[in-house]
């Protein structure tokens, strides 16, 4: 179903760009007592995860957005609140996103669900405990929703939560070529190009491309992402990997949090009611930007609504843990 969100933006951060940029620039990142682990993958590559195991509650698996990491503004803050609420957490870096280039030529991408599937099993094998919930931000949310649709009844998760999801990748690519959203494209493209150059700094790339000439996500995905990951071209990549087409097959209780003014997407990018399975709730606010959702009545004193809403939803499906998250 589609429902209206109770989120109200801070009046002093009323536009989508302010909502998006404020936490990126000004939010504190708490220090975590996390145990890092390099996990070997079946294809000979690796990725890094961070364990925050308080031995008290079930595990929550978290995935970041494009070029994100444990240093992203939402990551440590969410984990800190989960710990306070009695949950354990594992933060999964996509390949090459933990500060070390991955070994294989291939990269992570918006439709890669195999690594997530492997890490779910790995956590349960290593800990002897279930992964009860998964949370994905932006690209990580797209991966999560696609995996849920592919898994159907095979999913063992009690609850899934996805935030600011690029449901239709082609829409995101076109939106980020317009207006002030070009600034986000420029920032993320610069990071992607640097990651590519670092990966191939000590070995030749299989691609004949100068990434510095690529000026848009669509160009980068056509010349780099698609060929490195076995897609025919950018349209094949976008059509196969966009999560909106998988929503009808989801059988796990799933909450999607989204703002209509998200500057990474068009309003028409949102799925319609008939595209959602009975297990999916799309909670939509008028404002909130991209992974923003900042409230607060006093200028400069931000309240971060997302964590409270996430933990509220977790507690509906995981009733053994009832500690309320601290207000921020």
C-alpha positions in Angstrom: 0.0 0.0 0.0 1.0 3.7 -0.3 0.7 5.8 2.8 1.4 9.4 3.7 4.4 9.9 6.0 4.2 11.8 9.3 7.6 13.4 8.6 7.7 17.2 8.7 10.9 19.0 7.5 12.7 21.6 9.5 11.4 25.0 8.3 14.9 26.2 7.9 15.7 23.2 5.7 12.6 23.4 3.6 13.9 22.6 0.1 15.1 19.2 -1.1 18.8 20.3 -1.7 19.0 21.6 1.9 17.6 18.4 3.2 20.0 16.3 1.1 23.2 18.4 1.8 22.8 19.3 5.5 23.4 15.8 7.0 26.2 15.2 4.5 28.1 18.4 5.5 27.1 18.9 9.2 26.0 15.7 10.8 28.4 14.2 13.4 29.7 10.7 12.8 29.9 8.8 16.1 32.9 6.5 16.7 31.9 2.9 16.7 33.5 -0.1 18.4 33.2 -2.2 15.3 35.1 -5.3 14.3 36.2 -5.2 10.6 36.5 -8.3 8.6 37.6 -9.0 5.0 35.3 -11.7 3.6 36.5 -13.8 0.7 33.9 -14.2 -2.0 33.2 -17.3 -4.1 34.6 -15.7 -7.3 38.0 -14.9 -5.7 37.2 -11.3 -4.9 36.5 -9.8 -1.4 34.4 -7.2 0.4 34.7 -5.8 3.9 32.0 -5.9 6.6 31.9 -4.3 10.0 30.4 -6.2 13.0 28.7 -4.5 15.9 27.6 -7.5 18.0 26.3 -6.6 21.4 25.3 -10.3 22.0 21.8 -9.1 22.9 19.7 -8.8 19.9 19.2 -10.2 16.4 21.4 -9.0 13.5 20.4 -6.2 11.2 22.3 -6.1 7.9 22.9 -2.6 6.4 23.9 -1.6 2.8 25.1 1.9 1.8 24.4 3.9 -1.3 26.5 4.7 -4.4 30.1 5.3 -3.4 29.1 5.2 0.3 30.8 3.5 3.2 30.8 3.2 7.0 31.8 6.9 6.9 28.5 8.0 5.2 26.5 10.3 7.4 23.7 7.8 8.0 25.8 4.7 8.6 27.4 5.1 12.1 24.4 7.1 13.3 22.0 4.3 12.4 24.2 1.6 13.9 24.6 3.6 17.1 20.8 3.9 17.5 20.3 0.2 16.6 22.8 -0.7 19.4 21.0 1.5 21.9 17.7 -0.1 20.9 19.2 -3.6 21.6 20.0 -4.8 18.1 23.3 -6.1 16.7 24.3 -4.9 13.3 26.6 -5.8 10.3 27.5 -3.1 7.8 28.3 -4.5 4.4 30.6 -2.5 2.1 30.1 -3.2 -1.6 33.2 -4.3 -3.4 35.8 -1.6 -3.5 34.0 0.8 -1.2 35.9 0.2 2.1 39.0 2.0 1.0 40.7 -0.9 -0.8 40.2 -1.6 -4.5 38.6 -5.0 -5.2 40.7 -7.6 -7.1 38.4 -8.4 -10.0 37.8 -6.2 -13.0 34.1 -6.1 -12.3 32.6 -3.5 -10.0 29.6 -3.4 -7.7 26.4 -2.1 -9.3 22.7 -1.4 -8.6 21.5 -4.8 -9.6 24.1 -7.0 -7.9 22.2 -9.2 -5.4 24.6 -12.1 -5.3 27.0 -10.5 -2.8 24.2 -9.6 -0.5 22.8 -13.1 -0.6 26.2 -14.5 0.2 26.8 -12.2 3.1 23.4 -13.0 4.6 24.4 -16.7 4.7 27.9 -15.8 5.9 26.7 -13.8 8.9 24.4 -16.6 10.0 27.1 -19.2 9.6 29.7 -17.3 11.5 27.4 -16.1 14.3 24.9 -18.9 14.6 22.2 -16.3 14.7 19.6 -15.1 12.2 19.8 -12.0 10.2 16.3 -10.7 11.0 16.2 -7.5 9.0 18.0 -5.7 6.3 18.2 -1.9 5.6 19.3 -0.4 2.3 20.0 3.2 1.4 19.7 4.5 -2.1 21.6 2.1 -4.4 21.7 -0.4 -1.4 17.9 0.0 -1.2 17.6 -0.9 -4.9 19.7 -4.0 -4.4 17.6 -5.0 -1.4 14.3 -4.6 -3.1 15.5 -6.5 -6.2 16.8 -9.3 -4.0 13.5 -9.5 -2.1 11.6 -9.8 -5.4 14.0 -12.5 -6.7 13.8 -14.4 -3.4 10.1 -14.3 -2.9 9.1 -16.9 -0.3 12.8 -17.9 0.1 13.6 -14.7 2.1 14.3 -15.5 5.7 14.1 -11.8 6.8 11.4 -10.7 9.2 11.4 -7.1 7.9 13.2 -5.0 5.2 13.5 -1.3 5.0 14.7 0.7 2.0 15.3 4.5 1.9 15.4 6.9 -1.1 15.5 4.1 -3.7 16.3 4.8 -7.4 13.4 2.6 -8.5 14.1 3.3 -12.2 17.8 3.8 -12.9 17.3 5.5 -16.2 15.1 8.1 -14.5 17.9 8.8 -12.0 20.4 9.2 -14.7 18.2 11.8 -16.5 17.2 13.6 -13.3 20.8 14.1 -12.3 21.5 15.9 -15.6 19.1 18.7 -14.7 19.3 21.8 -12.5 21.1 21.7 -9.2 21.0 17.9 -9.3 24.0 18.1 -11.7 26.1 18.9 -8.6 25.3 15.4 -7.1 26.2 13.8 -10.4 29.5 15.7 -10.6 30.4 14.7 -7.1 29.5 11.0 -7.5 31.0 10.7 -11.0 34.3 12.1 -9.7 34.3 9.4 -7.0 33.4 6.6 -9.5 36.2 7.7 -11.9 38.7 7.8 -9.1 37.7 4.3 -7.9 38.0 3.0 -11.5 41.5 4.5 -11.9 42.6 3.2 -8.5 41.4 -0.3 -9.4 43.4 -0.3 -12.6 46.4 1.6 -11.4 48.5 -1.6 -11.1 47.0 -3.7 -13.9 45.5 -3.0 -17.3 41.8 -2.4 -17.7 39.9 -4.6 -20.1 38.2 -1.5 -21.4 39.5 1.0 -23.9 38.0 4.1 -22.3 39.3 7.4 -20.9 36.9 7.9 -18.0 37.8 11.6 -17.7 35.8 12.2 -20.9 32.6 10.8 -19.5 30.3 13.6 -18.4 27.1 11.8 -17.2 26.0 8.7 -15.3 24.5 7.4 -18.5 27.8 7.7 -20.3 29.7 6.2 -17.4 27.3 3.3 -17.1 27.4 2.6 -20.8 31.2 2.7 -21.2 32.2 1.3 -17.8 29.5 -0.2 -15.5 27.7 -2.2 -18.2 30.7 -3.8 -20.0 32.6 -4.6 -16.8 29.6 -6.4 -15.3 28.4 -8.4 -18.3 25.6 -6.2 -19.7 25.2 -5.4 -23.4 24.9 -1.7 -22.9 23.5 0.9 -20.5 19.9 0.2 -21.4 20.3 -3.5 -20.7 21.9 -2.6 -17.3 19.2 -0.2 -16.4 16.3 -2.4 -17.5 17.6 -5.5 -15.7 18.7 -3.8 -12.5 15.9 -1.3 -11.7 14.0 -2.5 -8.7 10.5 -1.2 -9.5 9.7 -4.2 -11.6 10.5 -6.6 -8.7 8.2 -5.0 -6.1 5.2 -7.2 -7.0 7.0 -10.4 -6.1 8.1 -9.3 -2.6 6.8 -11.5 0.2 8.7 -10.1 3.1 7.2 -7.2 5.1 8.9 -4.2 3.5 8.8 -0.5 4.3 10.0 2.0 1.7 10.6 5.5 2.8 10.7 8.1 0.1 10.3 11.9 -0.4 8.5 13.2 -3.4 11.0 16.0 -3.7 14.0 13.6 -3.9 16.4 15.5 -6.2 17.8 12.1 -7.5 14.5 11.2 -9.1 11.4 12.4 -10.9 8.0 12.3 -9.0 6.9 9.8 -11.7 9.7 7.5 -10.7 7.6 6.3 -7.8 5.7 3.0 -8.3 2.0 3.0 -8.4 -0.2 1.1 -5.9 -0.8 -1.8 -8.4 3.0 -2.3 -8.7 3.3 -3.2 -5.0 2.8 -6.6 -3.4 0.6 -6.9 -0.3 3.8 -7.1 1.7 5.2 -3.7 0.6 4.3 -0.3 2.2 5.5 2.8 0.4 5.6 5.6 2.9 5.8 8.9 1.0 6.5 12.4 2.4 6.2 15.7 0.4 9.7 16.7 1.5 12.8 15.1 2.8 15.3 15.2 -0.1 17.6 12.2 -0.7 18.4 10.4 2.5 17.7 13.6 4.4 14.5 13.7 6.4 15.8 16.4 8.8 13.4 18.0 11.2 13.8 20.5 14.0 12.2 23.7 15.1 15.4 25.6 16.1 17.7 26.7 13.3 20.9 24.7 13.4 19.6 22.1 15.8 18.7 19.2 13.6 16.6 16.2 14.5 17.1 13.1 12.3 13.8 11.4 11.8 15.0 8.4 9.8 16.5 6.4 12.7 13.4 6.8 14.8 11.1 5.7 12.0 13.4 2.7 11.1 13.5 1.4 14.7 9.8 2.0 15.2 9.2 -0.3 12.2 11.7 -2.9 13.4 10.0 -3.1 16.7 6.7 -4.0 15.1 8.2 -7.2 13.7 10.9 -8.0 16.3 9.0 -7.7 19.5 11.8 -8.9 21.8 13.5 -5.5 21.6 11.5 -2.6 22.8 14.1 0.0 23.8 13.2 3.4 22.3 16.0 5.1 20.3 17.4 8.3 21.8 16.2 11.6 20.3 18.8 13.5 18.3 
